[in-house]
Structure formats: C-alpha cells, structure tokens
Amino acid sequence: MEIIEKYFPGITVAQHAQFSALYDLYVEWNAQINVISRKDIENLFERHILHSLAIAKWIDFMPEASILDLGCGGGFPGVPLAIMYPESHFHLVDSIAKKLKVVDAIAEAIGLTNVNTTHSRAESLPHSYDFVVTRAVANIEQLLVWIRKLVSHEQMHPVPNGLIALKGGHIYDETRKARKQEYMEIEPLSQWFDEPFFEEKFLVYVQQ
C-alpha cells in the first residue's frame, strides 16, 4: 500500500481502505480463479494497481464520465480507477465470464458502487463512452477497429474522447502505421514512477 501513497498522497481515508483491501481479496480469489500470475501476486500493488493508476497521472476523469474497460481480466485498470474516481462510471467488459465473477465479488466487498460488468465482446456492446481504457489486450490497430463505434461524440473533458491503452515493449514499432492516420500521444510511465518495472511501459492515447 505504501507505493500507492507514495505517488497518490491525496487519497481519502475511504480510498485508502479500499486499496488496502485489494491484496487479501485478490489472493483469495486468485487461488480459485487465476486472474493474475501466481508468481506475480506479491507484486499486485506495483505491477497491477499502480500500473493501472498511471492513467490517473495523465487524465482526471470528470464526475459522471463513462469509461469502458475493454478486456478487463481480473479488473485492471478498471477497479483501481473506479476507486480513484468514485463519481465516474466504469463498465468492465471481458469475454471470459469467470474473470468477471472475481471483479463483481471484489467490487462488492470494497463497496464500489460505480462499477458494472458485462460478459461480452467489444463488437456487441450497444453503448458509447467518453474513454475506452485497456491493459495488455491487443495491438493498437486491432483496438482501434474494435472501439470505432464505442467512443461518444459528446465531449466533457479537456482531452478529446478516445482510447487510453497501457502498453509495453516495442510500442513505437506497434504504433507506426496507426500514427500516420490518427492523432496519438505516447507517454513513458517512467516519467511518473521510479520503479524499474515501469522503464519499458507506456501510456498510449489515441483521439477518436
């Protein structure tokens, strides 16, 4: 929990309690339904929760904003962001139903009332959102195909609506073709976080 306080010292008492509860909950559920590598569960706060919160270093979601977490897996980045922005609405979607069982149970256990889940694929979703967030789901070109009709044309943030993806590896090679067609920003997470884990991690924003 110290690593969250290090980078987000302004969290409330309620948020502190919710973040603190996540470790035991994920350990318990991960023993039943594997949503995080068992070798990696001890790194939950750094590699999953703080990694998800990199999005909160780049943008402040407005009250009543609607955010889709596409391919949420065990709830990242959606659950940490929902804790950070209790007045925004987060729709967590995954094609694997048992992972959403974990998300629902954890959200209920910590009192998250701004999260709902759907077992679905992107192309089947009927609604639109201010932003689509993802973490290690697919390459940027594929994500842009999936989200074309999922981003609302109504703007409420200083940053235009679009895709916010947490990525790693050779991001400039991955985005080369898309950068010629779309307005895109690529932000290294190492500008916000000191830990070596973040040295080759990036936030990619694509305006839609």
C-alpha positions, 0 to 999 in steps of 0.5 A: 500500500505504501507505493500507492501513497507514495505517488497518490498522497491525496487519497481519502481515508475511504480510498485508502481502505479500499486499496488496502483491501485489494491484496487479501481479496485478490489472493483469495480469489486468485487461488480459485480463479487465476486472474493474475500470475501466481508468481506475480501476486506479491507484486499486485500493488506495483505491477497491477494497481499502480500500473493501472493508476498511471492513467490517473497521472495523465487524465482526471476523469470528470464526475459522471464520465463513462469509461469502458474497460475493454478486456478487463481480466481480473479488473485492471485498470478498471477497479483501481480507477473506479476507486480513484474516481468514485463519481465516474462510471466504469463498465468492465467488459471481458469475454471470459465470464469467470474473470468477471465473477472475481471483479463483481465479488471484489467490487462488492466487498470494497463497496464500489458502487460505480462499477458494472460488468458485462460478459461480452465482446467489444463488437456487441456492446450497444453503448458509447463512452467518453474513454475506452481504457485497456491493459495488455489486450491487443495491438493498437490497430486491432483496438482501434477497429474494435472501439470505432463505434464505442467512443461518444461524440459528446465531449466533457473533458479537456482531452478529446474522447478516445482510447487510453491503452497501457502498453509495453515493449516495442510500442513505437514499432506497434504504433507506426502505421496507426500514427500516420492516420490518427492523432496519438500521444505516447507517454513513458510511465517512467516519467511518473514512477521510479520503479524499474518495472515501469522503464519499458511501459507506456501510456498510449492515447489515441483521439477518436 
